[in-house]
């Protein structure tokens, strides 16, 4: 049996708001991982559907799950950061309430990160789907970014490619602590990924282990804005990673 040192703790953070429709599928895909040394942190952002009941049901039957509920909607950005702040693992990953991870997602990403101490993020090939269409529409890979040692070249390649789904890979906690995490500005996940690239290499598992789900029919702009910015304050366009790189 491999020791805990060989299988370091992975923290999985799941921020959720009204995700009852797909939440069971997402939770099952985490709990069915062949890598068992993980904690699953769920932060429920004042959901009004059956999310609370589902989360409590799962937490009652698996001790690896910690469930937290906020009574007032504080916005997606705050909730994304909160699950990281509650984490204690050597590695961290975000998991959305509507995505699907194959059973070897965590184990293969951790194996690659443990073998490469210069890498800060590992993500598998990712197939993109929409809820209404039962087939993969595109494939996200890190081919042009993987293994770039030069900080400037890596930063520019990430900025050029904008690998949005890479944020759902497995990430070294100590590297994340050097970043500003997600902040209240547009495309904050892209800014975070670019800033993270300043601190180490991005690597990948060259097989599809993650199904990312979008929606064919998006929210109206006002509704989408309210989910991210419930206080109704206008977002900022801000690129802090440029300051980090040149300071």
C-alpha positions as a printed Julia matrix, in Angstrom:
247×3 Matrix{Float64}:
   0.0    0.0     0.0
   1.35   3.41   -0.92
   1.9    5.81    1.97
   0.27   9.23    2.38
   3.64  10.77    1.49
   3.53   8.93   -1.83
  -0.15   9.87   -2.25
  -0.26  13.48   -1.01
  -3.56  15.03    0.0
  -5.5   16.66   -2.83
  -8.12  19.28   -1.99
 -11.07  19.44   -4.38
 -13.04  22.68   -4.14
 -16.59  22.77   -5.51
 -18.28  26.18   -5.44
 -21.96  25.75   -6.27
 -25.08  27.81   -6.8
 -28.36  26.2    -7.86
 -26.61  23.2    -9.37
 -29.11  20.5    -8.45
 -29.73  19.41  -12.03
 -26.18  18.11  -12.58
 -24.73  18.04   -9.07
 -25.09  14.31   -8.44
 -23.21  13.48  -11.63
 -20.39  15.86  -10.7
 -20.15  14.56   -7.13
 -20.18  10.93   -8.23
 -17.35  11.57  -10.69
 -15.19  12.9    -7.83
 -16.09  10.21   -5.32
 -15.39   7.48   -7.9
 -11.77   8.6    -8.41
  -9.2    5.81   -8.1
  -7.07   8.26   -6.07
  -8.65   8.18   -2.62
  -6.57  10.59   -0.52
  -8.57  13.73   -1.18
 -10.91  16.09    0.61
 -13.95  17.54   -1.14
 -14.93  21.02    0.0
 -18.36  22.21   -1.15
 -19.37  25.85   -0.68
 -23.05  26.45   -1.39
 -23.68  30.08   -2.31
 -27.24  30.41   -0.92
 -28.81  28.03   -3.44
 -32.6   28.08   -3.71
 -33.07  24.72   -5.45
 -32.35  21.2    -4.11
 -28.58  21.77   -3.96
 -28.51  21.97   -0.16
 -30.34  18.67    0.32
 -28.12  16.87   -2.2
 -24.92  18.17   -0.61
 -26.01  17.2     2.9
 -27.0   13.74    1.67
 -23.55  13.14    0.15
 -21.68  14.66    3.11
 -23.52  12.34    5.49
 -22.29   9.24    3.72
 -18.67  10.2     2.89
 -16.35  11.65    5.54
 -14.1   13.21    2.91
 -16.79  15.79    2.14
 -17.0   19.09    4.04
 -20.13  21.09    3.25
 -20.54  24.81    3.9
 -23.55  26.97    3.1
 -23.61  30.76    2.88
 -26.98  32.33    3.63
 -26.47  35.3     1.28
 -25.25  35.06   -2.31
 -21.75  36.5    -2.32
 -20.97  35.9    -6.0
 -19.06  33.27   -7.94
 -15.64  34.9    -7.56
 -15.83  35.0    -3.76
 -17.04  31.41   -3.65
 -14.23  30.17   -5.92
 -11.67  31.71   -3.58
 -13.41  30.45   -0.45
 -13.06  26.76   -1.3
  -9.33  27.28   -1.79
  -9.0   29.12    1.52
 -10.66  26.16    3.27
  -8.32  23.64    1.63
  -5.34  21.96    3.31
  -3.89  19.68    0.61
  -0.53  19.82   -1.14
  -2.49  20.03   -4.38
  -5.75  21.8    -5.19
  -8.3   21.58   -7.96
 -11.58  23.32   -8.66
 -14.53  21.16   -9.7
 -17.67  22.68  -11.18
 -21.1   21.3   -10.29
 -21.84  20.47  -13.93
 -18.6   18.86  -15.14
 -17.5   15.23  -15.25
 -14.11  13.72  -14.26
 -13.02  10.27  -15.39
 -11.82   7.96  -12.55
  -8.08   8.44  -13.15
  -8.19  12.26  -13.43
  -6.61  12.99  -10.06
  -4.19  10.06   -9.93
  -2.64  10.72  -13.33
  -2.32  14.47  -12.77
  -0.72  13.96   -9.34
   1.65  11.34  -10.73
   2.93  13.78  -13.33
   3.26  16.64  -10.84
   5.15  14.46   -8.37
   7.57  13.52  -11.16
   8.19  17.15  -12.2
   8.88  19.55   -9.34
   9.12  22.48  -11.78
   5.48  22.09  -12.83
   2.73  23.98  -11.02
  -0.29  22.76  -12.98
  -1.27  19.53  -14.69
  -4.42  19.15  -16.77
  -5.58  16.3   -18.99
  -6.99  16.67  -22.46
 -10.46  18.13  -22.05
 -13.51  17.52  -24.19
 -15.96  20.39  -24.43
 -19.7   19.7   -24.42
 -22.96  21.59  -24.19
 -25.84  20.21  -22.15
 -28.28  20.03  -25.04
 -25.99  18.17  -27.47
 -24.84  14.63  -26.66
 -21.38  14.74  -28.22
 -18.01  16.44  -27.77
 -17.74  19.68  -29.73
 -14.06  20.51  -29.21
 -10.88  19.29  -27.51
  -8.71  21.47  -25.27
  -5.03  20.55  -24.95
  -1.85  22.22  -23.67
   0.42  21.05  -26.5
   1.93  24.48  -27.26
   2.41  25.35  -23.58
   3.62  22.11  -22.0
   7.14  22.05  -20.62
   8.19  25.61  -21.5
  10.92  26.51  -19.0
  11.47  30.15  -19.99
   9.11  32.28  -17.88
   8.65  34.98  -20.5
   8.01  32.52  -23.33
   5.6   30.48  -21.21
   3.73  33.58  -20.09
   3.35  34.84  -23.66
   2.22  31.43  -24.93
  -0.45  31.19  -22.23
  -1.54  34.75  -23.02
  -1.76  33.85  -26.71
  -3.56  30.53  -26.27
  -5.82  31.45  -23.29
  -6.35  27.88  -22.0
  -9.52  28.63  -20.05
 -10.24  25.06  -18.92
  -6.72  24.65  -17.5
  -8.0   26.3   -14.32
  -9.77  22.99  -13.61
  -6.5   21.05  -13.57
  -4.57  19.94  -10.48
  -2.43  22.8    -9.11
   0.3   23.08   -6.5
  -1.12  24.88   -3.49
   2.1   26.77   -2.73
   2.11  28.23   -6.25
  -1.52  29.32   -5.94
  -0.7   31.11   -2.69
   1.66  33.39   -4.63
  -1.17  34.58   -6.89
  -4.09  36.92   -6.32
  -6.46  34.0    -7.02
  -9.69  35.22   -8.64
 -10.7   38.85   -8.33
 -13.67  40.99   -9.26
 -12.91  41.64  -12.9
 -13.92  40.15  -16.23
 -12.2   36.94  -17.37
 -10.66  36.47  -13.93
  -9.94  32.77  -14.64
  -7.76  33.79  -17.6
  -5.9   36.33  -15.48
  -5.33  33.72  -12.76
  -4.01  31.16  -15.26
  -1.62  33.7   -16.76
  -0.35  34.78  -13.36
   0.13  31.14  -12.31
   2.31  30.57  -15.38
   4.9   32.92  -13.86
   5.65  30.41  -11.11
   6.23  27.17  -12.98
   5.58  24.91  -15.93
   2.23  23.67  -17.2
   2.09  19.97  -18.07
  -0.64  17.64  -19.24
  -1.93  14.09  -19.3
  -2.32  13.27  -23.02
  -5.71  11.6   -22.78
  -9.26  12.84  -22.29
 -10.04  12.61  -18.57
 -12.3   15.65  -18.18
 -15.62  16.6   -19.74
 -16.32  20.32  -19.53
 -19.96  21.35  -19.96
 -21.25  24.66  -21.25
 -24.76  25.64  -22.2
 -26.28  26.22  -25.61
 -28.62  28.86  -24.23
 -26.74  31.3   -22.04
 -28.18  33.6   -19.39
 -29.23  37.06  -20.38
 -26.34  39.5   -19.75
 -28.07  40.99  -16.71
 -28.62  37.53  -15.16
 -25.06  36.4   -15.86
 -23.68  39.61  -14.35
 -25.76  39.14  -11.19
 -24.35  35.63  -10.62
 -20.79  36.9   -10.69
 -21.35  40.34   -9.13
 -24.36  40.12   -6.77
 -23.53  43.49   -5.21
 -24.19  45.06   -8.65
 -20.82  46.79   -8.71
 -19.29  47.17  -12.19
 -16.38  44.8   -12.9
 -12.88  46.0   -13.64
 -10.57  45.17  -16.5
  -7.33  44.5   -14.7
  -4.17  42.55  -15.48
  -2.19  42.18  -12.23
   0.13  39.5   -13.64
   1.9   42.16  -15.73
   2.83  43.98  -12.51
   4.01  40.73  -10.93
   6.22  39.87  -13.88
   7.95  43.23  -14.19
   8.35  44.05  -10.48
